Amino acid sequence: MVHDMTPYDRWFLASHQEQVAAGLPGHLCLLRLDLSGSLDVGRLRAAVAAAIRRHPITAARVRWRPLSGRAYWAVDPAEVPAPGDAPVISWDLRSDASPQRSADEILTLRLREPQDPGATPQVRLLHFRLGTQAHQVVLRWPHYLMDLEGARLFMQSVAEADRGAVEGDGSSVPPTEPPGWGRRRIRRTWQGLRAQWRLARADNAIRTSRQTPNVAAASFLFRTWEAPIVTGLDRAAARLVQTGPLARTRVLLGAVLEAMDEMHESLGLDGKQYVVPLPLGVPREGPRRTATMNDITIPAIVAHRGLFSEPAALDAELARQIRAYRDSGLEEATWRVMTFAGLLRGLHYRWMIRRTLGRPRWTVGFTHYRAPPAGFARLAGCRVDNLMACGLPPVPPGLMLSFCRYGDRLNLGAAYHNHVWSAAEMEALLARIDAHLQQRALAVGAAPRTLRSTPG
């Protein structure tokens, strides 16, 4: 069986290969579920195998068309694992002095292992037994396979398989592009190319390598905020709903930008502006069923440093750019450029990635995801208490901040390369982000609450 890749699948694949060639792990992601209860590893293994059968691309290999060089997924039914052979690895850490620290050390090593696109399976599930009733289940996957929503849908399939509720096939690819090169498509493609060119020439603040990169230089940090801080942030976002879209995202992004600007001298961020990618889901008529794809579009948010003296002005500019991206046609234009770029291997996988088009020099990677608890509230006999994620970005920027909301908890996963961002700098940056989030929450009457920290 052969399945095509979306434009952003091919983009992440090309960048992943470039990172691996430079001695880095590539675009690897982690989705962590905190569980409580008596977990049955056998049930978990069988459910993962059933989910892989439903989404067979997770067990596929990347192949190339001989003439165009275009990448595609090749699925061999014989390589789809049987229930007893599901890629689930378990560790019993109950006797360790610090089970959570031991789990984080294992995760760090797994994050540093390069993923071969030609190898199978593409996903791994890691299970850590931290206590009699405490567990963590972590999904590891490459970004070229799927986005964060896709990872959630895959884990939802695991939970549904555990309940015996899996039906149908989730391997279909997203709607195909309209045929032909009409005026609209040409105009949108030109818009996207022009936008990418402008970003590539922007005088934005970036971090570059400070020492020789190596595969061991990748780490992560997790932070969790609980009520009433999260409630205060929701109230702060509610005040912004009338001024533009994605109010909660703007609250978080504003806090990140202000924290970075306070440290710009020590971080060496001396550009006139910060440029941040903001992944957004592609608008769809119905619910998304397919897990294995990057069904996203990525606007570039440009924040001029002159705005940071007035938070209201900064938020108004963020809202304006998001609204303009959606209303002016740039959302479609970006998708058109990515589709066009995937037609020729020489352009897309070499020149466009390494030169001026395809990957602007971001200041920091950023995403905000709201995971609905419905669909996988329970897994293999356990209750799902929390969900958080992180993913390694390219260099630059070398840092990806992934906010994930689950129920009344807000989580931040920071994945970074140590030869670009040191551990001390990351701790200081996250402390400032925490201070700005608490300031926003307290401004609407919330009481202070200490956050929980998990280093990797």
N, C-alpha and C positions, 0 to 999 in steps of 0.2 A: 504494500500500500504506500502511496506517495501523497504527501500533504504539503501545500505551499506554505510559505512564511509570510507574515504581514510585513509591511515596510519597516516598522520599528523592531520586529524580530531580527531582520537582516541588519539593521543599524547596530543593535546591541551585539549581535554576533560579530560584526566587523570590528567593533571597538573591543570586544572581549578578546578576539584573536590578537589584536595589536597589544593589549595589556599583557597577555600570556607571553608573547614574543619578547616583551621587555622585562620578563622575569617576575611579573606580578600575577596574582591569582586569577584576575579577570573579574567580570561582573557577577559575583556570587551573592546570594541572598539567603537570609534566615528568617523564618516565621516561627515564633515561639509561643506555645500554648502552655499555660500553667494549669495543672489539673489537681483535683483533690478527690480522694476515694480509693477504691481497690481496683487497680488497673490490671486487666487481663491481657498480657502480652500476646498470647495466641490469637485472641480476638482482634487486637490491633493489627497484627501481621496479616490476617485474613482480610481485614477491611482495606488495608493499603493495597493489597494485590487486586481486590475488586475495583478499587478506584483507578488503578493503573489500567485495568482492562477497559474501564469506561473511557479513560483518556489515554489511549495507546501511544500518543506522541511523547508522553513522559518516559516511554521505553524505546523511543526511536533514536536513530542516528542522523546527523546532519550529512547530507550529500550535496554534490554540485552537478549542475547540468553541464555537459561537456562543451557545448558551444557558447552559451551565454554566460556561463559561470554562476548562474543564479542559484542560491541555496534553497534546499527543500528538505522536508522530513521524510525519511525512509523507514517505514514500520515493517518489521519482520514478526509475524504472529508467533513464531517459535521463540522469540526473545522476550515476549510478554511474560512476566514471572508467574509461576503457579503460587497458590496461597501460601505454601510452606517456604517459598523462596523470595518473598517480598523483601525489598531493600530496607529492612528495619534493624537497627543496631541498638542494643540495650546495655546500660551500665547500672550496676547497683552501687550507689555511693553512700548508703546509709551509715557505713562504718567510718567514713572519712571525717576528719576534724571539722571541715567546712564543706559540706556536700555541694553548696551552690558555687563556691569557688572552684571546686574540682570540675563541675559541669561546665563552667565558663572557660576553664583552661582547655578542655576537650573541644568545645565549640570554636575557640580561637584557632586551634590546630586544623579543624575541619574547614574553617573559613579561608585558611591559607593554602589549601590544596587546590591546584588548578583543575578546572573541568575541561576534559577533552570533548569537543562537540561531536566527534566521531565515535565516542564510547557510549555505552548504555548500561544501566538506566540513567536518565538525566536528573532524577530526584533521589534523595536519601531521607529517611526518617530516623532521627536519633531520639532515643528514649532514656531519660535519666530518672532513676528512682532515688529521690532525695530523702524520703522518710516513709513511715508506714503508710501514710495516707497522702503523701506529697510527691508529685511527679511533674516532669517537664517533657513535652514532646516538641521537637524542633524539626521543621521541614527545611532542607537545604536544596537549593536549585539555582541554575544559572539564569540571569535576567533575560537572555535571548529566548528562553523557553516560555516565560509568562510573566505578567506583572503581578502586583500585590493582590489585586482582586482575583486574578487567576489562581494564585496560591490559596486564597481563602476558599474559592470554589472547589479546588482540589480537596482541601481538608474537609469541606462540607460533604463532598462525595465519600470521603473516608467515614465520616460520621453516619451518613445515610446507609452505607454498606454495612456498618456495624449494626444498624437497626433493620437490615434486610430490605431497604427501601430503594436501592439503586435500580433505575430503569433507563432504557434508551442508551444512546451513544453520544458522548460529549466531545467527539474528535473533530467535528466539523470546523471549518475555518470561517472567518468573518465574511460578510458580504463582499463580493468582488467589486473592483472599481468599474465605473461605467466605461464601455468601449469607446474608442475613437479619441481624437484630439480636437474637440470643438473649441470655440472661442473662450468659453468659460474655463475649460481646463487649462488652456494656454495662459490665460490671464492669471488664474490662481497659481499656476506654477511659477510664473514670473514674479508674482507678489512674494511667494515663499523664498525664492532665490534671493531677491533683493533684501528681504528681512534677514536671512542668514548672512549675507555679505556685510550688512551694517553691523551685526553683532560681532562678526569676526574682527572688524576694524575698531570696535569700541575700546575706549580707554578705561577698561574695568579693572577692578582690583582682583588679583589672583594670587594663589600660592603655588610655587614651583618646588621641585625637589631640592632638599637641602643636603642630601647625602645619596650615596649609590643605592638605587632601589633593589630590593630583594624580596623573594616570595614570603619571607618570614615577617615582613614589615606590614602586617595588616592586623587591626584590632577593632574592638567594638566596645561600646558602653550603652547600658540601658538605664533609663530613668522612668519613674512612675509617679504621677500626681493623682491624689484621690480627692474626694469631696472633703471640705467645701471649696477647695481651690478650683476644681473643675466646674462646680456650679457658678463660681464667680466669673470664670472665663466665659461660660455660656451666657451669663447676663451681659458681660461686656460685648460679646458678639451680637446679642439681641439688639443692642443700641445701634449697631452698624448695619442692620439688615436693610434699612431703607436707603442707605447710601451706596449700595452696590452688591454684587454677588460674592459668594464664598466668604461670608463674614467671619466664621470661625477660623478659616485658613488665614485670613488677613491678620487676625489677632496674633496667631502663632508666628507667621512670617515677619510681622512687624517687630515682635520681641526678639527674634533671631537676628534681624538686621541691626537693631539698636545695640544688641549685645556685641556683635562683631565690630560695629563702628567704635564702640568704647575701647576695644582692644586693637584698633587698626594699626597703631604705631608698633606695638610689640609683635603683632602678627605680620608686619610688613605689607599691609594692604594699603598701598599708597595711590591707587587709581582714583579717578573722579567719581566713579559709580560702582555699584555692585550689580552683577548680573546673575540671576537665580532662575534655574528651570523650574517650572511648576506643572508637573504631569496632571492632566485632566482626562477623565474618561470620555471616549467618543460617544456622542449622543446616539441613543438607540431607541427604536420604536418599542421594543419589548425587553424582557429580562435577558441578560446574557447567560448563555448555557455553556459556552466553550471556555474551558479553563486555560488551555495551552495556547496563549497568544498574548501579545502586548497590544491591547485594545485601547491605546492612549494617543493623545496629542500633547505636545509640550510647548507651551508659550514661554518666552524668555521675559522675565520681569526685570526691568532696569530701575534701580533705585539710586538716584543722585544723592550724594552725601550732604548736600545743602538742605535736604528735607528732614534730617534727623533731629534738628533742634525743635521741631514741632510735630509730635506724633500724629495729630489730626491731619496735617498736610501729607504726611507719609502715607497714612491709610487712604486718604482720598486719591492719591496717585496710584496706589496699588489697585484700588477699585476701578479707576479709569482704565488702566491697562488691561485688566481682566475683561472688563466689559467690551473694550475696543477689540480685543482678540476674538471674542465670540461674535460680535455684531458686524465687524468689518470684512469678514471673510478670511482672515488670517488663519483661523482654525482649519478651514478646508485647504488653504494654501500650503500650510505646513505638511499636511497629509499628502498633498499632491507632490511636493518636493521629495518626500521620503519614498513615494511610490516610483517616481521617475528615477531616483538615485539607485533603486534596486535593480534596474534593468541591465546595467552593465557592471560586471565585476570590477573591471579596471578603474572605473570612476568611483563606485561606491565603496569598495573595499580597500582602495589604496588612496587615490588622490583626494577624494572628498572628505575622507576621515582625517587625513594628515595635513591637509592644507587649509583652505579658507572656508569650505562649506561642510555642513553636516554635523560639526561639533564645535559650538562656540566655547570659548575659554571661560567657563563658569567660575564664579567666586565660591559658591558652595552649592551642593545638591540639596534639594528640599522636596519633601512630599508630605501631604496630610491625608490620612485615610480613616474613614469611619466604618468600622467593621460591625455589622448587625449581629448581635448574639444569636438570633434565630438561625436555625439550620445546623448548628453544631454546638448546642449548649451542653451536650454530653458526648463522651467519646470513650468507648471500651470500658464502660462501667464507671467512669469518673465524670465529675462536673468540671466544665471549662470555666475557670475563674478569671482568666485574663489572656490577652493576645497582644503581641508586640512583634516588631519586625525591624530588620536593618539590611542594608545592601551596600556592597563596595562600589564606588564610582570610578570613573577614569581619572587620570592625572594629567592636567588639573581637572577638577579642584582637589581631588584626594580626600574629600569629606562629603558624606551623605547623611543628612538629618531626616529621619523618617518618624513623623508623628503618627500615632495610631490610637484612635479612640475605641474603647471597648466597654460598653455599659457606662458606669460612672467613674471609669479610670481613663486617664490620658497617659500614654506611654511615648517615650522618645528613644529611638534607636539610633545611635551615632556610629557608623562604620567609617574607618579612616585608614590611611596609609601612614605609617610612622615616619617615613622619610620625608613626608610633607607636613604632617601635623604631629607634634610630640604629645605624649600622654599628659604632661603637665599643662600644655596649652588646651587640650581637650577638656580636662577637668575645670580649668579656669573659665573656658567658654560656656560649658554647661552650667556652671554656677551662676554666671551672669544671665544666661537664658532663664534659669529658675527665678532669679531675682526679678526680672522683667515680667515674667508670667504672674508671679505673686503680686507684683505691683498692680497689674491690670485686674487681677481678681479682687484684691483688697479695695480697689477703687469703687467697687460696687457692693461692699459690705461683707465680703467673705473673711473668715478668720484664718490666720496662718496655720499651715499644716506641713509637717516635715515630709519631704519626699523620700522615697526608697530608691536606693542606687544598686546597680549590678554592673561591675566592671567586667570587661572581657580581656 
